[in-house]
Amino acid sequence: MSYLQRAFSPVCASETLPSHEIGENSMLIGGASVYLAPNESWPTCSTCSKPLVPLIQLNVSSQSTPEEFRALLPSVLPPGEALTTMLQLFVCRTGAGGLECYTHSLLYSTSTRSWVLRIADVTRTPRNQHKTLALLFLPPRLVETWAAGREETLHEELMWDQDDSEEFYAEHEPAPGLKMLGHSVRGKFHCADDGCPRPGAHAFPEWRDLFQIGGRFDFEDKEEEDEEALEMMASLGNTFIEQCVEHPDVVRLTMSGEWITGKVSLRWVSGHTNVRGNEVADREAKSAAEDGSSVGEDLPPLLQRRLPISATAEKRTYHEELKTMWLDDWDNSPRKAKFDSIDPAFPFQRFCKLRNSLSRPQASILTQLRTGHIPLNGYLHRFAKRDSPKCTHCPRVDETVNHYLFHCSKYRRQRREMTDKLGIETSSDLGLRLLTSNSKGIRTCQPHREIQQLQR
């Protein structure tokens, strides 16, 4: 007997908008936009009471989410309503020793709750970001829609009652990484709640795989700014979102590691069901976590040596401390208020990537436009390089960056060209944030001769 299930893979946007809002797209991974119910307080960690950050927010009401998935969730609000239905996973990224509270909770115990997984009706407008979480929000990634993939069968280690050929398994082997529906790639351990919490539920509920969030990653040599949200939060192993078939409004988080190959034989057993070996292993693991390690003389020689310090963990902790200091200095800087209206995404990693894609003259002009340190009369007059700060064409107004780009009567035609190329209605919709922080705005603004003339 073969168990086949159709999987869907994400189709990600090539470029995430500066606002990082989900809009009518299917899902937002990471980011600082949090969708909550009206008057709902910010979700907090029940382990450490610190605010949580979003890892996954799936817009179930969106037509961009496959109908096969939306049909599995109860009471989904239709598009166009004031509220929208979302499947959300919030996680805790705070903790001691550089180990996230969420990671620690999954690794050592399922009795703590360092995450919130829910199906909720929330507002279509995201809540303003929590001030204390600026450095903890994960890199944003927007999933526009999902592509139907192949049908998948169970992992080969779970196919006890199947007798399929190697060719069949090769064709239907479950895929790793982020996917919707399909069969999960489980591994050497299984961490989840026992049973369905609904009163009167059956003793052995049937669970359906809704999501496979990701796999194990090795980013030892990756630049930190290139890491993605799922890579940063899935370092312990694959994580899944499962749904009770009998009670579809009940969802749970399940975790599994990689399969061990070689001479070790693996068999999955249900947790906490009086399997003697499993009960002994649980007891010993809890004892080690609560009471510490055994006396050194009782350990094998290999384990008596001091464990090496993880260079990656030390470097990550050091970088986080530097970022905190950097952010504090920026919050106390008088320049912050000015730049918030141009680009609030300090430390401007997105802008730096855009700037590095330009030629040196273009990058110089872009930086001058953002800072206001540019050869216009309003700036040059401060250093006695011009007799007056007024605009040559509008004598009653100072020639500032804002005036030069958006109001000067001499450049009405050029502004109309920019609005047409950017697909906006009027020149009043133009702004420094659009022209100096958005890649499309930068590409539209840079070629104009009037902009290039500023490099003088």
DOZAGU-116103 format. One record per residue (C-alpha): x negated, z, y negated; residue number from 1. Coordinates in steps of 0.25 Angstrom, whole numbers, plus 5000, padded with zeros to 4 digits. Layout:
// residues N
(r (X; Z; Y); NUM)
...
//
This chain:
// residues 456
(r (5000; 5000; 5000); 1)
(r (4994; 4996; 4987); 2)
(r (4997; 5003; 4973); 3)
(r (4996; 4993; 4962); 4)
(r (4999; 4997; 4947); 5)
(r (4997; 4987; 4935); 6)
(r (4987; 4992; 4925); 7)
(r (4986; 4989; 4910); 8)
(r (4973; 4989; 4902); 9)
(r (4972; 4991; 4887); 10)
(r (4971; 4980; 4877); 11)
(r (4963; 4987; 4866); 12)
(r (4963; 4982; 4851); 13)
(r (4950; 4976; 4847); 14)
(r (4950; 4984; 4834); 15)
(r (4957; 4998; 4832); 16)
(r (4963; 4999; 4818); 17)
(r (4957; 5009; 4809); 18)
(r (4970; 5017; 4809); 19)
(r (4969; 5018; 4825); 20)
(r (4984; 5018; 4826); 21)
(r (4991; 5013; 4838); 22)
(r (5002; 5005; 4831); 23)
(r (5010; 4996; 4841); 24)
(r (4998; 4996; 4850); 25)
(r (4998; 5002; 4864); 26)
(r (4988; 5013; 4864); 27)
(r (4978; 5021; 4855); 28)
(r (4965; 5027; 4862); 29)
(r (4959; 5038; 4854); 30)
(r (4959; 5037; 4839); 31)
(r (4964; 5047; 4828); 32)
(r (4979; 5042; 4828); 33)
(r (4988; 5052; 4834); 34)
(r (5003; 5050; 4837); 35)
(r (5011; 5062; 4837); 36)
(r (5026; 5065; 4837); 37)
(r (5032; 5069; 4824); 38)
(r (5028; 5083; 4819); 39)
(r (5019; 5084; 4832); 40)
(r (5006; 5092; 4830); 41)
(r (4993; 5087; 4834); 42)
(r (4990; 5088; 4849); 43)
(r (4980; 5099; 4853); 44)
(r (4972; 5103; 4865); 45)
(r (4978; 5114; 4873); 46)
(r (4964; 5118; 4878); 47)
(r (4957; 5120; 4864); 48)
(r (4969; 5118; 4854); 49)
(r (4961; 5107; 4847); 50)
(r (4968; 5094; 4842); 51)
(r (4968; 5082; 4852); 52)
(r (4964; 5068; 4850); 53)
(r (4971; 5056; 4855); 54)
(r (4965; 5048; 4867); 55)
(r (4977; 5039; 4871); 56)
(r (4990; 5036; 4863); 57)
(r (4998; 5025; 4870); 58)
(r (5010; 5020; 4863); 59)
(r (5020; 5018; 4874); 60)
(r (5031; 5013; 4864); 61)
(r (5022; 5001; 4860); 62)
(r (5025; 4988; 4866); 63)
(r (5010; 4986; 4868); 64)
(r (5011; 4996; 4879); 65)
(r (5014; 4990; 4893); 66)
(r (5029; 4991; 4896); 67)
(r (5025; 4995; 4910); 68)
(r (5019; 5008; 4904); 69)
(r (5030; 5011; 4894); 70)
(r (5040; 5010; 4905); 71)
(r (5033; 5022; 4912); 72)
(r (5035; 5032; 4900); 73)
(r (5048; 5038; 4897); 74)
(r (5056; 5037; 4884); 75)
(r (5046; 5027; 4877); 76)
(r (5051; 5025; 4862); 77)
(r (5053; 5010; 4859); 78)
(r (5044; 5003; 4848); 79)
(r (5049; 5005; 4834); 80)
(r (5054; 5019; 4835); 81)
(r (5048; 5030; 4826); 82)
(r (5041; 5036; 4837); 83)
(r (5033; 5030; 4848); 84)
(r (5030; 5035; 4863); 85)
(r (5015; 5037; 4866); 86)
(r (5007; 5042; 4878); 87)
(r (4996; 5050; 4872); 88)
(r (4984; 5057; 4877); 89)
(r (4977; 5067; 4867); 90)
(r (4964; 5074; 4871); 91)
(r (4955; 5085; 4866); 92)
(r (4941; 5081; 4862); 93)
(r (4936; 5095; 4857); 94)
(r (4928; 5104; 4866); 95)
(r (4915; 5112; 4867); 96)
(r (4902; 5105; 4871); 97)
(r (4906; 5091; 4868); 98)
(r (4916; 5091; 4880); 99)
(r (4930; 5087; 4875); 100)
(r (4941; 5097; 4878); 101)
(r (4949; 5086; 4885); 102)
(r (4937; 5082; 4894); 103)
(r (4934; 5097; 4898); 104)
(r (4949; 5099; 4901); 105)
(r (4949; 5087; 4911); 106)
(r (4936; 5090; 4917); 107)
(r (4938; 5105; 4920); 108)
(r (4953; 5108; 4921); 109)
(r (4967; 5102; 4920); 110)
(r (4973; 5115; 4915); 111)
(r (4969; 5113; 4901); 112)
(r (4975; 5102; 4892); 113)
(r (4965; 5096; 4883); 114)
(r (4974; 5084; 4881); 115)
(r (4988; 5080; 4878); 116)
(r (4995; 5068; 4886); 117)
(r (5009; 5065; 4882); 118)
(r (5020; 5054; 4880); 119)
(r (5026; 5057; 4866); 120)
(r (5034; 5050; 4856); 121)
(r (5025; 5050; 4843); 122)
(r (5026; 5044; 4829); 123)
(r (5020; 5030; 4827); 124)
(r (5011; 5035; 4816); 125)
(r (4999; 5043; 4820); 126)
(r (4996; 5057; 4815); 127)
(r (4984; 5059; 4805); 128)
(r (4971; 5063; 4813); 129)
(r (4968; 5077; 4815); 130)
(r (4957; 5081; 4805); 131)
(r (4949; 5089; 4816); 132)
(r (4948; 5077; 4826); 133)
(r (4941; 5067; 4817); 134)
(r (4929; 5067; 4827); 135)
(r (4937; 5068; 4840); 136)
(r (4946; 5056; 4839); 137)
(r (4942; 5046; 4849); 138)
(r (4939; 5031; 4846); 139)
(r (4952; 5023; 4844); 140)
(r (4956; 5012; 4853); 141)
(r (4969; 5004; 4852); 142)
(r (4975; 4998; 4864); 143)
(r (4984; 4987; 4859); 144)
(r (4991; 4984; 4873); 145)
(r (4989; 4984; 4888); 146)
(r (4985; 4972; 4897); 147)
(r (4991; 4972; 4911); 148)
(r (4980; 4972; 4921); 149)
(r (4980; 4971; 4936); 150)
(r (4987; 4980; 4946); 151)
(r (4979; 4992; 4951); 152)
(r (4979; 4999; 4964); 153)
(r (4974; 5014; 4967); 154)
(r (4960; 5017; 4966); 155)
(r (4953; 5015; 4980); 156)
(r (4951; 5030; 4982); 157)
(r (4966; 5032; 4981); 158)
(r (4970; 5021; 4990); 159)
(r (4972; 5029; 5003); 160)
(r (4985; 5022; 5007); 161)
(r (4981; 5008; 5003); 162)
(r (4974; 4998; 5012); 163)
(r (4971; 4987; 5002); 164)
(r (4959; 4977; 5003); 165)
(r (4947; 4978; 4994); 166)
(r (4951; 4965; 4987); 167)
(r (4965; 4972; 4983); 168)
(r (4958; 4984; 4978); 169)
(r (4948; 4976; 4970); 170)
(r (4960; 4968; 4963); 171)
(r (4968; 4981; 4960); 172)
(r (4957; 4992; 4958); 173)
(r (4961; 5001; 4947); 174)
(r (4954; 4998; 4934); 175)
(r (4946; 5009; 4926); 176)
(r (4948; 5012; 4911); 177)
(r (4960; 5013; 4902); 178)
(r (4972; 5007; 4908); 179)
(r (4987; 5009; 4909); 180)
(r (4995; 5011; 4922); 181)
(r (4987; 5005; 4934); 182)
(r (4980; 5015; 4944); 183)
(r (4970; 5025; 4940); 184)
(r (4955; 5025; 4944); 185)
(r (4954; 5040; 4949); 186)
(r (4942; 5047; 4953); 187)
(r (4935; 5058; 4958); 188)
(r (4943; 5069; 4952); 189)
(r (4958; 5070; 4947); 190)
(r (4962; 5079; 4936); 191)
(r (4977; 5080; 4932); 192)
(r (4989; 5090; 4932); 193)
(r (4996; 5093; 4945); 194)
(r (5009; 5088; 4947); 195)
(r (5020; 5084; 4936); 196)
(r (5023; 5096; 4927); 197)
(r (5038; 5092; 4926); 198)
(r (5047; 5103; 4932); 199)
(r (5053; 5099; 4946); 200)
(r (5042; 5088; 4947); 201)
(r (5038; 5083; 4961); 202)
(r (5026; 5090; 4967); 203)
(r (5018; 5078; 4968); 204)
(r (5022; 5069; 4956); 205)
(r (5018; 5054; 4956); 206)
(r (5009; 5050; 4944); 207)
(r (5008; 5037; 4938); 208)
(r (4995; 5032; 4931); 209)
(r (4999; 5028; 4917); 210)
(r (4985; 5027; 4911); 211)
(r (4970; 5027; 4915); 212)
(r (4963; 5032; 4902); 213)
(r (4949; 5028; 4906); 214)
(r (4937; 5030; 4915); 215)
(r (4923; 5036; 4915); 216)
(r (4913; 5031; 4904); 217)
(r (4898; 5032; 4902); 218)
(r (4895; 5031; 4887); 219)
(r (4882; 5038; 4888); 220)
(r (4876; 5026; 4879); 221)
(r (4888; 5023; 4871); 222)
(r (4888; 5024; 4856); 223)
(r (4898; 5035; 4853); 224)
(r (4906; 5027; 4843); 225)
(r (4908; 5016; 4854); 226)
(r (4915; 5026; 4863); 227)
(r (4930; 5024; 4865); 228)
(r (4940; 5035; 4867); 229)
(r (4943; 5034; 4882); 230)
(r (4928; 5033; 4885); 231)
(r (4925; 5046; 4877); 232)
(r (4937; 5054; 4884); 233)
(r (4936; 5049; 4898); 234)
(r (4922; 5053; 4902); 235)
(r (4926; 5062; 4913); 236)
(r (4934; 5051; 4921); 237)
(r (4947; 5043; 4921); 238)
(r (4959; 5049; 4915); 239)
(r (4973; 5045; 4918); 240)
(r (4987; 5047; 4912); 241)
(r (4997; 5049; 4923); 242)
(r (5012; 5050; 4923); 243)
(r (5022; 5057; 4932); 244)
(r (5031; 5046; 4939); 245)
(r (5043; 5055; 4940); 246)
(r (5041; 5061; 4926); 247)
(r (5036; 5050; 4917); 248)
(r (5034; 5058; 4905); 249)
(r (5024; 5067; 4912); 250)
(r (5010; 5062; 4910); 251)
(r (4997; 5068; 4914); 252)
(r (4982; 5066; 4912); 253)
(r (4973; 5064; 4925); 254)
(r (4958; 5063; 4926); 255)
(r (4949; 5057; 4936); 256)
(r (4934; 5054; 4938); 257)
(r (4927; 5042; 4944); 258)
(r (4926; 5040; 4959); 259)
(r (4914; 5045; 4966); 260)
(r (4908; 5035; 4975); 261)
(r (4898; 5037; 4987); 262)
(r (4900; 5046; 4999); 263)
(r (4910; 5056; 4992); 264)
(r (4924; 5054; 4997); 265)
(r (4935; 5056; 4987); 266)
(r (4950; 5060; 4989); 267)
(r (4959; 5064; 4979); 268)
(r (4968; 5076; 4981); 269)
(r (4979; 5082; 4973); 270)
(r (4974; 5093; 4964); 271)
(r (4979; 5108; 4966); 272)
(r (4986; 5105; 4979); 273)
(r (4979; 5115; 4988); 274)
(r (4968; 5105; 4993); 275)
(r (4957; 5115; 4996); 276)
(r (4945; 5107; 4992); 277)
(r (4952; 5104; 4979); 278)
(r (4956; 5118; 4976); 279)
(r (4942; 5123; 4979); 280)
(r (4936; 5113; 4970); 281)
(r (4945; 5116; 4958); 282)
(r (4942; 5131; 4960); 283)
(r (4927; 5129; 4959); 284)
(r (4928; 5119; 4948); 285)
(r (4936; 5129; 4940); 286)
(r (4926; 5140; 4943); 287)
(r (4915; 5132; 4938); 288)
(r (4922; 5129; 4925); 289)
(r (4927; 5143; 4922); 290)
(r (4915; 5152; 4928); 291)
(r (4903; 5143; 4926); 292)
(r (4893; 5137; 4936); 293)
(r (4888; 5144; 4948); 294)
(r (4875; 5153; 4948); 295)
(r (4863; 5144; 4947); 296)
(r (4857; 5148; 4960); 297)
(r (4870; 5144; 4968); 298)
(r (4869; 5130; 4963); 299)
(r (4862; 5118; 4970); 300)
(r (4848; 5116; 4963); 301)
(r (4853; 5103; 4957); 302)
(r (4864; 5111; 4949); 303)
(r (4855; 5122; 4945); 304)
(r (4848; 5114; 4934); 305)
(r (4853; 5114; 4920); 306)
(r (4863; 5102; 4918); 307)
(r (4857; 5092; 4908); 308)
(r (4864; 5091; 4894); 309)
(r (4872; 5079; 4892); 310)
(r (4865; 5071; 4881); 311)
(r (4878; 5063; 4879); 312)
(r (4886; 5076; 4877); 313)
(r (4876; 5082; 4868); 314)
(r (4875; 5069; 4859); 315)
(r (4890; 5068; 4859); 316)
(r (4891; 5083; 4854); 317)
(r (4880; 5081; 4844); 318)
(r (4887; 5068; 4838); 319)
(r (4901; 5075; 4837); 320)
(r (4894; 5087; 4829); 321)
(r (4888; 5077; 4820); 322)
(r (4901; 5069; 4818); 323)
(r (4908; 5083; 4815); 324)
(r (4898; 5086; 4804); 325)
(r (4899; 5071; 4799); 326)
(r (4914; 5072; 4798); 327)
(r (4913; 5085; 4791); 328)
(r (4904; 5080; 4780); 329)
(r (4913; 5068; 4778); 330)
(r (4925; 5076; 4777); 331)
(r (4918; 5084; 4765); 332)
(r (4913; 5071; 4759); 333)
(r (4920; 5066; 4746); 334)
(r (4919; 5052; 4751); 335)
(r (4929; 5055; 4763); 336)
(r (4941; 5054; 4754); 337)
(r (4937; 5040; 4749); 338)
(r (4933; 5035; 4763); 339)
(r (4946; 5040; 4769); 340)
(r (4954; 5029; 4762); 341)
(r (4944; 5018; 4767); 342)
(r (4940; 5022; 4781); 343)
(r (4944; 5036; 4786); 344)
(r (4938; 5034; 4799); 345)
(r (4925; 5042; 4797); 346)
(r (4914; 5040; 4801); 347)
(r (4918; 5025; 4800); 348)
(r (4913; 5020; 4813); 349)
(r (4923; 5009; 4813); 350)
(r (4918; 5004; 4799); 351)
(r (4903; 5005; 4803); 352)
(r (4906; 4995; 4815); 353)
(r (4914; 4986; 4806); 354)
(r (4902; 4987; 4795); 355)
(r (4892; 4984; 4806); 356)
(r (4899; 4971; 4810); 357)
(r (4897; 4965; 4795); 358)
(r (4885; 4959; 4789); 359)
(r (4877; 4968; 4780); 360)
(r (4883; 4963; 4766); 361)
(r (4897; 4964; 4772); 362)
(r (4894; 4978; 4777); 363)
(r (4888; 4982; 4763); 364)
(r (4901; 4977; 4756); 365)
(r (4910; 4984; 4766); 366)
(r (4903; 4997; 4764); 367)
(r (4903; 4996; 4748); 368)
(r (4918; 4993; 4749); 369)
(r (4920; 5006; 4757); 370)
(r (4911; 5015; 4748); 371)
(r (4914; 5009; 4734); 372)
(r (4900; 5007; 4732); 373)
(r (4901; 4992; 4728); 374)
(r (4897; 4984; 4716); 375)
(r (4910; 4984; 4709); 376)
(r (4912; 4988; 4694); 377)
(r (4918; 5002; 4697); 378)
(r (4906; 5006; 4706); 379)
(r (4895; 4999; 4698); 380)
(r (4900; 5006; 4685); 381)
(r (4897; 5019; 4690); 382)
(r (4882; 5016; 4690); 383)
(r (4883; 5008; 4676); 384)
(r (4881; 4995; 4683); 385)
(r (4894; 4990; 4677); 386)
(r (4900; 4993; 4663); 387)
(r (4914; 4995; 4668); 388)
(r (4920; 4999; 4681); 389)
(r (4932; 4989; 4678); 390)
(r (4935; 4977; 4687); 391)
(r (4931; 4964; 4680); 392)
(r (4944; 4958; 4684); 393)
(r (4953; 4970; 4682); 394)
(r (4947; 4977; 4669); 395)
(r (4956; 4989; 4670); 396)
(r (4952; 4993; 4684); 397)
(r (4939; 4998; 4690); 398)
(r (4933; 4989; 4700); 399)
(r (4933; 4997; 4713); 400)
(r (4933; 4992; 4727); 401)
(r (4948; 4995; 4728); 402)
(r (4950; 4987; 4715); 403)
(r (4941; 4976; 4719); 404)
(r (4947; 4974; 4733); 405)
(r (4962; 4976; 4731); 406)
(r (4966; 4975; 4716); 407)
(r (4957; 4966; 4708); 408)
(r (4965; 4954; 4703); 409)
(r (4953; 4945; 4705); 410)
(r (4954; 4946; 4720); 411)
(r (4969; 4944; 4723); 412)
(r (4966; 4932; 4731); 413)
(r (4956; 4938; 4740); 414)
(r (4965; 4950; 4743); 415)
(r (4976; 4941; 4747); 416)
(r (4966; 4934; 4757); 417)
(r (4962; 4948; 4763); 418)
(r (4977; 4952; 4764); 419)
(r (4980; 4939; 4771); 420)
(r (4968; 4940; 4781); 421)
(r (4971; 4955; 4784); 422)
(r (4986; 4952; 4786); 423)
(r (4991; 4962; 4776); 424)
(r (5003; 4960; 4766); 425)
(r (4997; 4964; 4752); 426)
(r (4984; 4967; 4746); 427)
(r (4989; 4981; 4744); 428)
(r (4987; 4983; 4759); 429)
(r (4972; 4981; 4757); 430)
(r (4963; 4993; 4757); 431)
(r (4948; 4997; 4758); 432)
(r (4951; 5003; 4772); 433)
(r (4956; 4989; 4777); 434)
(r (4945; 4981; 4771); 435)
(r (4933; 4990; 4774); 436)
(r (4937; 4998; 4786); 437)
(r (4945; 4987; 4795); 438)
(r (4937; 4976; 4801); 439)
(r (4948; 4966; 4798); 440)
(r (4948; 4970; 4783); 441)
(r (4933; 4970; 4783); 442)
(r (4932; 4956; 4788); 443)
(r (4943; 4951; 4779); 444)
(r (4936; 4957; 4766); 445)
(r (4922; 4954; 4769); 446)
(r (4922; 4939; 4768); 447)
(r (4928; 4939; 4754); 448)
(r (4918; 4934; 4743); 449)
(r (4922; 4944; 4733); 450)
(r (4918; 4955; 4743); 451)
(r (4905; 4949; 4746); 452)
(r (4902; 4948; 4731); 453)
(r (4902; 4963; 4731); 454)
(r (4888; 4963; 4738); 455)
(r (4881; 4960; 4725); 456)
//
